C-alpha cells in the first residue's frame, strides 16, 4: 500500500514538473524610455542590468523600480543612475529587464 501511495506521489510531481514553465522574459530599453505593461497582465521585476558598448553588464539595484506593475502601468527607465559611472563615458547604455509574470488568483 505504501508503495502505491509513493508511486502516485512521484507520478503526480513528475506530471506537474512537465507542465511547469518559467514565466521570466527579457525586455530591453534605453535610458529615458518606458515599457508599458499590457492589459490583463501583472509583472514583477526580478533583476535589471545596464550594458554599455563594450559588452559589460552591471546589475542595477531593484530599489530603482516598483516590486509589482499592473496592467497599463508604465515602467520608467531612468535617464541616470549611479551604476552608469562604472561604464565607459559616451557609451550607448541599454537596460535589460528580467520580468516575471505574476499570476492573479480570482
C-alpha positions as CSV (number, residue, x, y, z in Angstrom):
1,X,0.0,0.0,0.0
2,X,2.8,2.4,0.9
3,X,4.5,1.6,-2.4
4,X,1.4,2.5,-4.3
5,X,1.0,5.8,-2.5
6,X,4.6,6.7,-3.0
7,X,4.4,5.8,-6.7
8,X,1.3,8.0,-7.1
9,X,3.0,10.9,-5.4
10,X,6.1,10.6,-7.7
11,X,4.0,10.4,-10.8
12,X,2.0,13.5,-9.7
13,X,5.1,15.5,-9.1
14,X,6.6,14.4,-12.4
15,X,3.5,15.4,-14.3
16,X,3.5,18.8,-12.5
17,X,7.1,19.4,-13.4
18,X,6.4,18.6,-17.1
19,X,3.7,21.3,-17.2
20,X,5.6,23.9,-15.2
21,X,7.1,26.7,-17.3
22,X,9.4,29.6,-16.4
23,X,7.4,32.8,-17.0
24,X,10.5,35.0,-16.9
25,X,11.2,37.1,-20.1
26,X,13.6,39.8,-21.0
27,X,12.8,43.4,-22.2
28,X,15.5,45.8,-23.4
29,X,15.1,49.6,-23.2
30,X,17.3,52.8,-23.4
31,X,17.5,55.3,-20.6
32,X,14.7,57.8,-20.6
33,X,12.3,55.4,-22.3
34,X,9.5,53.4,-20.8
35,X,7.9,49.9,-21.0
36,X,4.1,49.6,-20.9
37,X,2.5,46.6,-19.1
38,X,-0.1,45.1,-21.4
39,X,-3.8,45.0,-20.3
40,X,-4.6,41.8,-18.4
41,X,-1.1,41.2,-17.1
42,X,0.9,42.0,-14.0
43,X,4.7,42.0,-13.9
44,X,7.3,41.8,-11.3
45,X,10.9,42.8,-11.9
46,X,13.3,40.1,-10.9
47,X,16.6,41.9,-11.8
48,X,17.9,44.7,-14.0
49,X,21.3,45.2,-15.7
50,X,22.8,48.0,-17.7
51,X,25.1,47.3,-20.6
52,X,27.5,49.6,-22.5
53,X,29.1,49.3,-25.9
54,X,32.0,47.2,-24.5
55,X,29.6,44.4,-23.5
56,X,30.0,44.6,-19.8
57,X,26.8,44.2,-17.7
58,X,26.3,45.7,-14.3
59,X,23.3,44.8,-12.1
60,X,21.2,47.7,-11.0
61,X,19.6,47.8,-7.6
62,X,15.9,46.8,-7.7
63,X,15.2,49.8,-5.3
64,X,15.0,51.9,-8.5
65,X,11.8,50.2,-9.5
66,X,8.5,49.1,-8.0
67,X,8.0,45.5,-6.9
68,X,4.9,45.0,-9.0
69,X,3.4,46.6,-12.0
70,X,-0.2,46.1,-13.0
71,X,-2.0,46.3,-16.4
72,X,-1.4,49.6,-18.2
73,X,1.3,50.8,-15.7
74,X,4.5,52.1,-17.2
75,X,8.0,51.1,-16.1
76,X,10.0,54.3,-16.5
77,X,13.6,53.7,-17.3
78,X,15.8,56.3,-15.6
79,X,18.0,58.7,-17.5
80,X,20.7,58.4,-14.9
81,X,21.6,56.0,-12.1
82,X,24.9,55.8,-10.2
83,X,25.8,52.4,-11.7
84,X,26.3,54.2,-15.1
85,X,29.5,55.7,-13.7
86,X,31.2,52.3,-13.9
87,X,30.8,52.1,-17.6
88,X,32.8,54.0,-20.3
89,X,31.7,57.6,-20.8
90,X,29.7,58.1,-24.0
91,X,28.5,54.5,-24.2
92,X,25.0,53.9,-25.6
93,X,23.5,52.3,-22.5
94,X,20.8,49.7,-22.6
95,X,18.8,48.4,-19.6
96,X,18.0,44.7,-19.6
97,X,14.9,43.9,-17.5
98,X,14.3,40.3,-16.4
99,X,10.5,40.3,-15.8
100,X,8.2,37.6,-14.4
101,X,4.5,37.3,-15.0
102,X,2.5,37.5,-11.8
103,X,-0.4,35.1,-11.7
104,X,-3.5,36.7,-10.2
105,X,-5.9,34.3,-8.4
106,X,-9.6,35.0,-8.7
